[in-house]
Amino acid sequence: MTKRGYSLQHQLIIRTALLMIIVFVVLSAGVWDYAKRAADISFNRLLNSASLSIIERITVRDAQIDLDLPYAALSILELAPDDKVFYEVLDHRGQHLTGHQQTPAPTGYHPTSRPEFYNAYYKGEAVSWVIQSKHLTAPIANGWVVIKLGQTRRARTELADEIFYSALATLFGILLLTLLLVWLGVRRALQPLSIISNNLHAQPFNNRQPLQNTPIQEVAPLVDAINDYQQQLLTNLTTMKIFIADASHQIRSSLGGLQGQLDIALQTTDSHELKSRLIKIRHEYQKLTRLTNQLLAHALVTHRSDSLTPQKIKLNTLVEELLTEVVRDYAHTDIEFSYTAADQPIQLPGDKISLKEALKNLLDNAVRYGPDNNQIDITLGRIDEQTIEIIIDDSGPGIAPHQRRQALQRFSCLNPAISGSGLGLAIVETVIQAHQGTLKLDRSPHGGLRVFIRLPGTPL
């Protein structure tokens, strides 16, 4: 099932917006807390000023505690006209002296010259209070007098709301501006991708010009990867065209020769001449059959090398299976086969089918180009812990040093007297290169050809 496509631009903007909303909520909570604290601090200072003004007017006169209530102090609190004000004064014995009665006090309060602020309900309303104490040292009034001054919280709430909503509006404006800048930034940042896409659409399929390099560091690897991929496609396309052209030429040549022999055979009345022509026709047919098989084999190994999914191959087992098949096929001949392998089993990552096809081509070539009493030796071993070596020797005519490079080319047949497609060693080289290995031709101790194959591999 194909995954539904999505827009990278939309994903970036949406996720950034979600992050900004989370930040907005967190900042809003912080602003709300700040607004409440700012309102409390402002009005607590007014309460504290008013309570100080009142407590300073408490004196001892005519053998009693006297309070000359400064109405100017209470007028300070009139800055909040919708709020109610409550106060109570307690004498040095803790008895009610004046003001409202039974006002709340903080739990565990001990008289001190420092003001203490608290919130408590009084007469059904939420009230903010300040409590202050003053120490009297008169003979008849030696102790602490206490004043409690309270104010309802309507003005505080209004001030906190005003601070909060003003800050919230500012934050919301910043959020919108930030999202706009993010949207513009994302569009600008992703614009190179659109340019690359447009350039690719505008280019013809066979265009060999790479995409222009970009100075953007994050996009440059993508451009390089596209250029590399394009170059690989063009190289493969060129190789395929050359191969198809060569294969077509070889097939047409074989078919032309076969057609010519058939035409001559149809015009021949002599039975001996007809038999000779039929033998030649059979030879051309065998040549065409081998060419077709080799073309199919080459196409197979090329395809598998391009889409190679490495698997662990037990190389000892593969060589033994192949050698059993070859010995069975040539049991009626005088060809001798020998096989030498290291005691330790060998494995390597690769494709078993294509590797077996490559080794089979080497053995078929050794048989085809060797004498009737050919000696073919196969040696499997290790050079070191990371390298496997396969050596195949025969006692045939070998290949001259200056012709060895030519022998690895497609459709290159060095001995015209022997029918062949010229694809055997080309198939082998394609497979070995796909397995990250190397192929080398040399002279065999038997006088024929020695083939070195080195492949990366690890012991079992």
C-alpha positions as CSV (number, residue, x, y, z in Angstrom):
1,M,0.0,0.0,0.0
2,T,1.5,3.3,-1.1
3,K,1.7,5.9,1.7
4,R,-0.3,9.0,1.0
5,G,1.8,12.0,0.0
6,Y,2.1,15.1,2.1
7,S,3.5,18.6,1.8
8,L,6.8,19.2,3.5
9,Q,6.0,22.9,3.6
10,H,2.7,22.3,5.3
11,Q,4.3,19.9,7.8
12,L,6.9,22.4,8.8
13,I,4.4,25.2,9.2
14,I,1.9,23.1,11.1
15,R,4.5,21.7,13.5
16,T,6.0,25.1,14.0
17,A,2.5,26.5,14.7
18,L,1.9,23.8,17.2
19,L,5.2,24.6,18.9
20,M,4.4,28.3,19.0
21,I,0.9,27.6,20.4
22,I,2.5,25.5,23.2
23,V,4.9,28.4,23.9
24,F,2.0,30.8,23.7
25,V,0.0,28.8,26.3
26,V,3.0,28.6,28.7
27,L,3.7,32.3,28.3
28,S,0.1,33.1,28.9
29,A,0.1,31.2,32.2
30,G,3.3,33.1,33.2
31,V,1.7,36.4,32.2
32,W,-1.5,35.6,34.2
33,D,0.6,34.8,37.3
34,Y,2.6,38.0,36.8
35,A,-0.6,40.1,36.3
36,K,-2.0,38.8,39.6
37,R,1.2,39.4,41.5
38,A,1.6,42.9,40.0
39,A,-1.9,43.8,41.0
40,D,-1.4,42.5,44.5
41,I,1.9,44.3,44.9
42,S,0.3,47.6,43.7
43,F,-2.7,47.5,46.0
44,N,-0.8,46.0,48.9
45,R,1.4,49.0,48.9
46,L,-1.7,51.2,49.1
47,L,-3.0,49.1,52.0
48,N,0.3,49.3,53.7
49,S,0.5,53.1,53.4
50,A,-3.0,53.5,54.7
51,S,-2.4,51.1,57.6
52,L,0.8,53.0,58.6
53,S,-1.0,56.3,58.5
54,I,-3.7,54.9,60.8
55,I,-1.4,53.1,63.3
56,E,0.8,56.2,63.7
57,R,-2.3,58.1,65.0
58,I,-2.7,55.7,67.9
59,T,-1.6,57.4,71.1
60,V,-2.2,57.2,74.9
61,R,-4.1,60.2,76.2
62,D,-5.9,60.8,79.5
63,A,-5.1,57.3,80.7
64,Q,-6.6,55.6,77.7
65,I,-5.7,54.6,74.1
66,D,-6.9,57.1,71.6
67,L,-7.1,56.9,67.8
68,D,-7.5,60.0,65.7
69,L,-8.6,58.2,62.4
70,P,-6.9,60.0,59.5
71,Y,-9.5,60.1,56.8
72,A,-6.8,61.0,54.3
73,A,-5.5,57.5,54.8
74,L,-8.8,56.0,53.8
75,S,-9.1,58.3,50.9
76,I,-6.0,56.6,49.4
77,L,-8.1,53.5,49.0
78,E,-10.8,55.5,47.2
79,L,-8.7,55.0,44.1
80,A,-10.8,51.9,43.8
81,P,-14.3,53.4,44.1
82,D,-16.1,50.0,43.7
83,D,-14.3,48.3,46.5
84,K,-15.3,48.2,50.2
85,V,-12.9,48.9,53.0
86,F,-12.9,47.3,56.4
87,Y,-10.6,47.9,59.4
88,E,-10.4,46.9,63.1
89,V,-8.1,48.1,65.9
90,L,-7.2,45.9,68.8
91,D,-5.7,47.3,72.0
92,H,-2.7,46.0,73.9
93,R,-4.9,43.3,75.6
94,G,-6.2,42.1,72.2
95,Q,-9.7,43.7,72.9
96,H,-11.7,45.3,70.1
97,L,-11.0,49.1,70.2
98,T,-12.7,50.4,67.2
99,G,-13.8,49.6,63.6
100,H,-15.5,46.5,62.4
101,Q,-15.7,43.5,64.7
102,Q,-14.5,40.0,64.4
103,T,-12.4,40.6,61.3
104,P,-10.2,37.6,60.2
105,A,-6.6,37.4,61.2
106,P,-3.8,35.2,59.8
107,T,-3.3,31.9,61.5
108,G,-0.6,31.9,64.2
109,Y,0.0,35.7,64.0
110,H,2.4,37.2,66.5
111,P,2.6,41.0,66.8
112,T,5.5,42.5,64.9
113,S,6.4,45.9,63.4
114,R,6.5,44.3,59.9
115,P,3.3,44.3,57.9
116,E,1.8,40.9,56.9
117,F,-0.6,40.5,53.9
118,Y,-3.2,37.8,53.6
119,N,-6.5,37.0,51.9
120,A,-9.7,36.0,53.8
121,Y,-13.4,36.2,53.3
122,Y,-15.3,38.7,55.3
123,K,-19.1,39.3,55.1
124,G,-19.3,37.1,52.1
125,E,-16.7,38.8,50.0
126,A,-13.1,38.1,49.1
127,V,-10.9,40.6,50.9
128,S,-7.2,41.4,50.9
129,W,-5.9,42.3,54.3
130,V,-2.9,43.8,55.9
131,I,-2.1,43.5,59.6
132,Q,0.3,45.9,61.4
133,S,1.3,46.2,65.1
134,K,2.6,49.1,67.2
135,H,4.3,48.7,70.6
136,L,3.0,51.1,73.3
137,T,5.2,51.7,76.4
138,A,2.8,53.9,78.5
139,P,2.3,52.7,82.1
140,I,-1.4,52.0,81.5
141,A,-0.9,50.5,78.1
142,N,2.2,48.5,77.8
143,G,2.0,46.2,74.8
144,W,1.1,45.8,71.1
145,V,-1.8,47.4,69.5
146,V,-2.9,45.8,66.2
147,I,-4.7,47.2,63.2
148,K,-6.2,45.1,60.4
149,L,-7.1,46.9,57.2
150,G,-8.9,45.2,54.4
151,Q,-10.2,46.0,50.9
152,T,-12.3,43.9,48.5
153,R,-10.5,42.6,45.4
154,R,-12.6,44.0,42.5
155,A,-10.0,46.7,41.5
156,R,-7.2,44.1,41.9
157,T,-9.0,41.7,39.6
158,E,-9.7,44.4,37.0
159,L,-6.0,45.5,37.0
160,A,-4.8,41.9,36.7
161,D,-7.3,41.3,33.8
162,E,-6.1,44.5,32.1
163,I,-2.5,43.6,32.4
164,F,-3.2,40.0,31.3
165,Y,-5.3,40.8,28.3
166,S,-2.9,43.6,27.1
167,A,0.0,41.2,27.3
168,L,-2.0,38.5,25.7
169,A,-2.9,40.7,22.8
170,T,0.8,41.5,22.4
171,L,1.8,37.8,22.6
172,F,-0.9,36.9,20.0
173,G,0.4,39.6,17.7
174,I,3.9,38.3,18.1
175,L,2.6,34.8,17.4
176,L,0.9,35.8,14.2
177,L,3.9,37.8,13.1
178,T,6.2,34.8,13.9
179,L,4.0,32.4,12.0
180,L,4.0,34.7,9.0
181,L,7.8,35.0,9.1
182,V,8.0,31.2,9.4
183,W,5.7,30.7,6.4
184,L,7.8,33.1,4.4
185,G,11.0,31.5,5.6
186,V,9.9,27.9,4.8
187,R,8.8,28.9,1.4
188,R,12.1,30.6,0.8
189,A,14.0,27.7,2.2
190,L,12.2,25.1,0.1
191,Q,12.4,27.2,-3.1
192,P,15.6,25.5,-4.3
193,L,13.7,22.2,-4.3
194,S,11.1,23.7,-6.6
195,I,13.9,25.0,-8.9
196,I,15.5,21.6,-9.0
197,S,12.1,20.0,-9.9
198,N,11.4,22.6,-12.6
199,N,14.9,22.1,-14.1
200,L,14.4,18.3,-14.2
201,H,11.0,18.7,-15.9
202,A,12.4,21.1,-18.4
203,Q,15.4,18.8,-19.4
204,P,14.9,16.3,-22.2
205,F,15.4,12.7,-21.2
206,N,18.7,12.3,-23.1
207,N,20.2,15.5,-21.8
208,R,23.7,14.9,-20.5
209,Q,24.2,18.2,-18.7
210,P,24.2,17.9,-14.9
211,L,22.1,20.1,-12.7
212,Q,23.8,23.4,-11.7
213,N,25.5,23.2,-8.4
214,T,23.9,25.2,-5.5
215,P,25.7,27.1,-2.7
216,I,23.1,25.9,-0.2
217,Q,24.8,23.3,1.9
218,E,21.7,21.3,2.8
219,V,20.6,21.1,-0.9
220,A,24.0,20.5,-2.4
221,P,24.1,16.7,-1.5
222,L,20.7,16.3,-3.1
223,V,21.9,17.9,-6.3
224,D,25.1,15.8,-6.3
225,A,23.0,12.6,-5.8
226,I,20.7,13.5,-8.6
227,N,23.6,14.2,-10.9
228,D,25.3,10.9,-10.0
229,Y,22.1,9.0,-10.5
230,Q,21.6,10.7,-13.9
231,Q,25.1,9.9,-14.9
232,Q,24.6,6.2,-13.9
233,L,21.4,6.1,-15.9
234,L,23.0,7.6,-19.0
235,T,26.0,5.3,-18.7
236,N,23.7,2.2,-18.4
237,L,21.7,3.5,-21.3
238,T,24.8,3.9,-23.4
239,T,26.1,0.5,-22.5
240,M,22.7,-1.0,-23.3
241,K,22.6,0.7,-26.7
242,I,26.1,-0.6,-27.5
243,F,25.3,-4.1,-26.3
244,I,22.0,-4.2,-28.3
245,A,23.8,-2.9,-31.4
246,D,26.6,-5.5,-31.0
247,A,24.1,-8.3,-30.3
248,S,22.0,-7.4,-33.3
249,H,25.1,-7.4,-35.5
250,Q,26.2,-10.8,-34.2
251,I,22.7,-12.3,-34.6
252,R,22.2,-10.9,-38.1
253,S,25.7,-12.2,-39.1
254,S,24.9,-15.7,-37.8
255,L,21.4,-15.7,-39.4
256,G,22.9,-14.4,-42.7
257,G,25.5,-17.2,-42.7
258,L,22.8,-19.7,-41.9
259,Q,20.5,-18.4,-44.6
260,G,23.4,-18.5,-47.1
261,Q,24.1,-22.1,-46.4
262,L,20.5,-23.0,-46.7
263,D,20.2,-21.3,-50.1
264,I,23.3,-23.2,-51.3
265,A,22.0,-26.5,-49.9
266,L,18.7,-26.0,-51.8
267,Q,20.5,-25.6,-55.1
268,T,22.8,-28.6,-54.5
269,T,21.9,-32.0,-56.2
270,D,25.0,-33.9,-55.2
271,S,24.3,-35.9,-52.0
272,H,27.9,-35.5,-50.8
273,E,27.8,-31.7,-51.3
274,L,24.4,-31.6,-49.6
275,K,25.8,-33.5,-46.6
276,S,28.7,-31.1,-46.4
277,R,26.3,-28.1,-46.5
278,L,24.1,-29.6,-43.8
279,I,27.2,-30.0,-41.6
280,K,28.0,-26.4,-42.1
281,I,24.3,-25.4,-41.4
282,R,24.5,-27.5,-38.2
283,H,27.7,-25.7,-37.3
284,E,26.1,-22.3,-37.9
285,Y,23.0,-23.4,-35.9
286,Q,25.2,-24.4,-33.0
287,K,27.0,-21.1,-33.2
288,L,23.7,-19.2,-33.2
289,T,22.4,-21.3,-30.3
290,R,25.5,-20.7,-28.2
291,L,25.4,-16.9,-29.1
292,T,21.7,-16.8,-28.0
293,N,22.5,-18.6,-24.7
294,Q,25.4,-16.4,-24.0
295,L,23.4,-13.2,-24.7
296,L,20.7,-14.4,-22.4
297,A,23.3,-15.3,-19.7
298,H,24.9,-11.9,-20.1
299,A,21.6,-10.2,-19.7
300,L,20.9,-12.3,-16.7
301,V,24.1,-11.5,-14.8
302,T,24.0,-7.8,-15.8
303,H,20.5,-7.5,-14.4
304,R,21.3,-9.4,-11.2
305,S,24.5,-7.3,-10.7
306,D,22.4,-4.1,-11.0
307,S,19.9,-5.4,-8.4
308,L,22.2,-7.6,-6.4
309,T,20.9,-8.4,-2.9
310,P,23.9,-10.1,-1.2
311,Q,23.4,-13.4,0.5
312,K,25.8,-15.7,2.3
313,I,27.2,-18.2,-0.2
314,K,29.1,-21.3,0.8
315,L,31.7,-21.2,-1.9
316,N,33.0,-24.7,-1.3
317,T,29.6,-26.2,-1.8
318,L,28.9,-24.1,-5.0
319,V,32.2,-25.1,-6.6
320,E,31.7,-28.8,-5.8
321,E,28.2,-28.7,-7.3
322,L,29.4,-27.0,-10.4
323,L,32.4,-29.4,-10.8
324,T,30.0,-32.4,-10.4
325,E,27.9,-31.1,-13.3
326,V,30.8,-30.4,-15.5
327,V,32.5,-33.8,-14.9
328,R,29.2,-35.5,-15.7
329,D,28.8,-33.5,-19.0
330,Y,32.4,-34.3,-20.1
331,A,32.6,-37.9,-18.7
332,H,32.9,-39.3,-22.3
333,T,36.1,-37.2,-23.0
334,D,39.7,-37.6,-22.0
335,I,39.6,-34.3,-20.0
336,E,40.9,-34.5,-16.5
337,F,39.6,-32.3,-13.7
338,S,41.2,-31.7,-10.3
339,Y,39.9,-29.7,-7.3
340,T,41.9,-28.4,-4.4
341,A,40.3,-26.4,-1.5
342,A,41.3,-25.2,1.9
343,D,40.3,-27.3,4.9
344,Q,38.3,-24.4,6.4
345,P,34.9,-23.8,4.7
346,I,34.7,-20.4,2.9
347,Q,31.7,-18.1,2.5
348,L,31.2,-14.7,0.9
349,P,28.3,-12.3,0.4
350,G,26.9,-12.4,-3.2
351,D,24.6,-13.8,-5.7
352,K,24.8,-17.6,-6.1
353,I,23.3,-17.8,-9.6
354,S,25.4,-15.2,-11.3
355,L,28.6,-16.5,-9.6
356,K,27.9,-20.0,-10.6
357,E,27.3,-18.8,-14.2
358,A,30.6,-17.1,-14.2
359,L,32.6,-20.1,-13.0
360,K,30.7,-22.3,-15.5
361,N,31.7,-20.0,-18.4
362,L,35.4,-20.3,-17.3
363,L,35.2,-24.1,-17.3
364,D,33.4,-24.2,-20.6
365,N,36.0,-22.0,-22.2
366,A,38.8,-24.1,-20.7
367,V,37.2,-27.2,-22.3
368,R,36.3,-25.5,-25.6
369,Y,39.7,-24.0,-26.3
370,G,41.8,-26.8,-24.8
371,P,43.1,-30.1,-26.3
372,D,41.3,-33.4,-26.2
373,N,43.5,-34.5,-23.2
374,N,43.1,-31.2,-21.4
375,Q,44.0,-30.9,-17.7
376,I,41.8,-28.4,-15.8
377,D,42.7,-27.6,-12.2
378,I,40.5,-25.6,-9.8
379,T,42.1,-24.2,-6.6
380,L,40.0,-22.5,-3.9
381,G,41.7,-20.9,-0.9
382,R,42.5,-17.7,1.0
383,I,45.1,-15.0,0.6
384,D,44.2,-13.6,4.0
385,E,41.2,-13.3,6.4
386,Q,39.4,-10.9,4.1
387,T,40.3,-12.2,0.6
388,I,39.3,-15.3,-1.2
389,E,41.1,-16.6,-4.3
390,I,39.9,-18.9,-7.1
391,I,42.4,-20.2,-9.6
392,I,41.5,-22.1,-12.8
393,D,44.3,-23.6,-14.9
394,D,44.1,-25.4,-18.2
395,S,46.6,-26.8,-20.7
396,G,45.2,-25.1,-23.8
397,P,46.8,-22.6,-26.0
398,G,46.4,-19.7,-23.5
399,I,46.2,-16.1,-24.4
400,A,49.1,-13.9,-25.3
401,P,49.7,-11.0,-22.9
402,H,48.9,-8.3,-25.5
403,Q,45.5,-10.0,-26.2
404,R,44.3,-10.5,-22.6
405,R,42.6,-7.1,-22.3
406,Q,40.9,-7.7,-25.7
407,A,39.7,-11.1,-24.5
408,L,37.6,-9.5,-21.8
409,Q,35.7,-7.4,-24.3
410,R,32.2,-8.4,-25.5
411,F,32.0,-10.3,-28.8
412,S,35.8,-10.6,-29.0
413,C,36.8,-14.0,-30.4
414,L,40.5,-14.5,-30.6
415,N,40.4,-17.8,-32.5
416,P,38.1,-17.6,-35.5
417,A,38.7,-21.3,-36.1
418,I,36.6,-22.1,-33.0
419,S,33.0,-21.1,-32.9
420,G,32.2,-18.8,-30.0
421,S,30.2,-15.8,-29.0
422,G,33.0,-13.8,-27.4
423,L,30.9,-13.3,-24.3
424,G,32.3,-15.8,-21.9
425,L,35.0,-13.8,-20.2
426,A,32.9,-10.6,-20.5
427,I,30.2,-12.3,-18.4
428,V,32.8,-13.5,-15.9
429,E,34.2,-9.9,-15.5
430,T,30.7,-8.4,-15.1
431,V,30.0,-10.9,-12.3
432,I,33.3,-10.5,-10.5
433,Q,33.0,-6.7,-10.6
434,A,29.5,-6.9,-9.2
435,H,31.0,-8.8,-6.2
436,Q,33.7,-6.2,-5.7
437,G,36.3,-8.6,-6.9
438,T,39.1,-8.6,-9.4
439,L,39.8,-10.8,-12.5
440,K,43.3,-11.4,-13.9
441,L,44.6,-13.6,-16.8
442,D,48.0,-15.2,-16.7
443,R,50.0,-18.1,-18.0
444,S,49.2,-21.5,-16.5
445,P,52.0,-23.9,-15.3
446,H,50.4,-26.4,-17.8
447,G,51.2,-24.0,-20.6
448,G,47.6,-22.8,-21.1
449,L,45.6,-20.0,-19.4
450,R,45.5,-19.3,-15.7
451,V,42.5,-17.2,-14.4
452,F,42.9,-15.5,-11.0
453,I,39.7,-14.5,-9.2
454,R,39.9,-12.6,-6.0
455,L,36.8,-11.8,-3.9
456,P,36.1,-10.3,-0.5
457,G,34.8,-12.8,2.0
458,T,34.9,-14.0,5.6
459,P,35.5,-17.5,7.1
460,L,32.5,-19.4,8.6
